[in-house]
Amino acid sequence: MPELVHTGSTRTVDRALGLLAEVSMSEAISLSECARRTNLAPSTALRLLRTLETAGFVARSADGTFRPGTRLIQLGALALGRHSLLARVQPSLQRIVERTGESTYLVIRGVGDTAVYLAMVEGTHAIRHTSWVGRAIQLEDLAVGRALAGDVPAAGYVVQRDRLEPDVTAIAAPIRWAGGIAGALNLLGPTYRIDEATMHSYGEIVAREAGALGHQFSAARLEEVQ
């Protein structure tokens, strides 16, 4: 097979996708910051961002900052709505919140060493973790990173206090199925409300729902191949 040649057009696409990723992960981002994060000259970044703006993937605010455009939001919503994992996980997220009152997420692996918060059910307490849906985070040293890697103790869940955010406790469990790890359930709540006993009780709830989902996915996959 002939070696793939990294052409100028391919480099342009790579650069544009890199810029689009940076804009998508920020509420608003300046041209200089876009250029810095993607290692591009500001003139190159501006040219590509203008092209993305024309296509509706990026929008420019009055202050000159960039944010996701309507076309990108539309495509993201369509993809999310058709994600089979999301439909199966929603009832489990709801049950966890009903039993704990804390916000709970479905997290999947993203690009590189990242994870993406794909869906959530918001907690019922007045003080609760608010939506991170669509946010990508670095996995290093995080509870959800260990869960996605399958690095969990016998109890089936990982707990971490005040790591990514101050005064927030994370409890994560992997969704294991025949194909590996489909994702993780991640409960997030204020540390002051989750003492040692509560932590283990919530961990068991999260791990139980993650285990049940894994069995569902494996059974569905078995039906598909029969």
N, C-alpha and C positions, 0 to 999 in steps of 0.2 A: 504494500500500500504506500503511495507516495506521501512524503512528509507534508503535514499541513503548514502552509505558508502563512505567517502572520502579516497580512497585507495592511496597507494604510487604512482601508475601509473597516477592517476588523478592529484596528486600534481605535478608530473613531467611535465605533459601537461600544467597545469596552469603556472608553472614557465617558461616553454619554450615559451608560448604565451606572457607572460609578457615581456620577453627579446625581443621577436620579435617586440612587440609594441614599445619598447624603441628604438630599432634600426631603425624602420620605421619612427619614428618622428625626426630623427637626420640625418644630412648629413654624419657625421662620429662620432662614439662614442667609447670611450675606454672601456676596460674590467672593470677597477675599477669603472667607472661611471655607466656601466650597472649593476654591482653588487650592487652599492649603491642605485640606483633607484628602484631596485626590491627586496632589502633586502635579497640578497643571498650572500653566501660566494663566493669569487672570484674563488675558485676551482670548485664550483658547476656551477657558471655562465659560466666558460670557457668550461666545459664539455658539457653543453647544447648548447652553441654557436657553438662548433665544430660539433655537430650533425646537427644543422640547416645549417651550412656551407656545410656539406657533401650533404645535400638534396637540396642545391641551394637557400635556403631562405635567407641566410646571406652570405656576402662576406667579406673577411678580406683584408685590404689594406697593403701595404708594411710597413707602420708605426705601424701596429698592431691594428689599429682602425677597427670598424665594420660598415658596411653599408648594405642597402637592396640588396639582391642577385637577379640574373636574374630570378629565378623561382618566387619569390615574385612579382617582377615588371610585369612579364607576367600574373600572376593570377589577379593582380590588374587591369591591362589594360583590361582583358577579362570581369571582373566584372563591370568595369566602362562602357564599351561599351554596356553591356546588361542592364544597369540600365534605366528603362523606364522613370523615372523622368528626367534624363539627356536629353534625346531626346526632351521631351516636353518643357523644360526650355530654351534650347539654343536660339531659336528665340527671346524670351523675353530679355535675356541677351544682345543679339545683338542690339535690338531696344533701350535699355537703353543707351548703349555705343554710338550709333549713335546720340542720343539726348543730351547726357551730355558730352561725351568725356572721362568719367572716368571709370576705371576698375570696373567691377561688377561680383559678385560671386553668385553661388548657394551654400547655406550652409545647412547641415542637422545635426541632433543630432548624436553624437558619443557615445562612451562607457562612462558610468557614467555621470558626469556633464561637458561634453565636447561637442564641435561642430567640424565638419569636413568640410573643404572647398572642395566641390565635383567637381565644374566646374567653369570656368570663361571665360569672353571675356575681353581682355586687352584694356585699354583705348588708345585713339589716340593722347594724348598730349605727348610732348617730355619727360616731367616729369610726371610719372604715377606710380601707384601701380603695382608691378610685382607679378608674380604668387605665390599664396599660396595653389594651388591645392594639396590636399593630406595632408595638415597640420591640426593637431588637436589643438584646443585651449580650455582653461578653460573658461566657460561661465560667471563666476561671474562678475557682474557689467558691462557687455558689451551690446551694443545696439543689437547685433545679438542674444544674450542670451535672452533679453527681447522679441525680435520678435519671437523666437522659443517657448517661454513660452506663447505667446499671450498677453503679457503685453504691449500694445501699446495704445496711446491716440486715440481720435476720428478721427484724421487725417489719421490714418492707418500706420504710420511709426514712427521710433525712430531715433533720431540723437544723436551722441556723438562725442565730439571733443577731440583729443589728449589723448585717454584713453589707448589703447593697444600699440599704436605707437605714438611717438611725432610728432606733425605737420600733423597728419592724421585725417580727419573727416570721420566718418562712418554713413551711412544712411541705415537702415534695415527695411524690411516689411515682415510680415508672409504670407506664402502661405496657406491659410485656405481652407479646403475642408470638405466633409461630414465625413471623418474619423478623423478629428482633424487638426493638423498642419503638412503639408508634409515637410516643410523646410522654408527657408527664402531667400529673395534676399537681397544682401548686397553690396552697392556701397561704394567704398573707394577712397578718393582723397585727395590731399594736402589741408590743412586748409586754406592757404593763397588764394586759388582759389575759395573757397566755402564760400561766405559771407552769411549774413542772408537771403537775398532775394533768392539767388541761392540755398541755403540749402532747403528752402521750395519748390521751383520749382522742384528740383531733388527728394525731398521726395514724391511729388505727382506723379511723373513719376514712381518711384519705387513701390509705393503702388498700382498704377493703374495696372501695369504689374503683381504684385503679386496677386491682386484680380482676374484678368482675368485668370491666371493660376489655381487658386482655383476653379473657375467655370468649367474650362476644365476638371480638375481631377474629380470633382463631377459628371459631365455629363458622362465621360468615365466609371466611376464606376457604374452609373445607367444603362448604356447600358450592362455592363457585367452581372448584376444580373437579367435583364429582360429576 
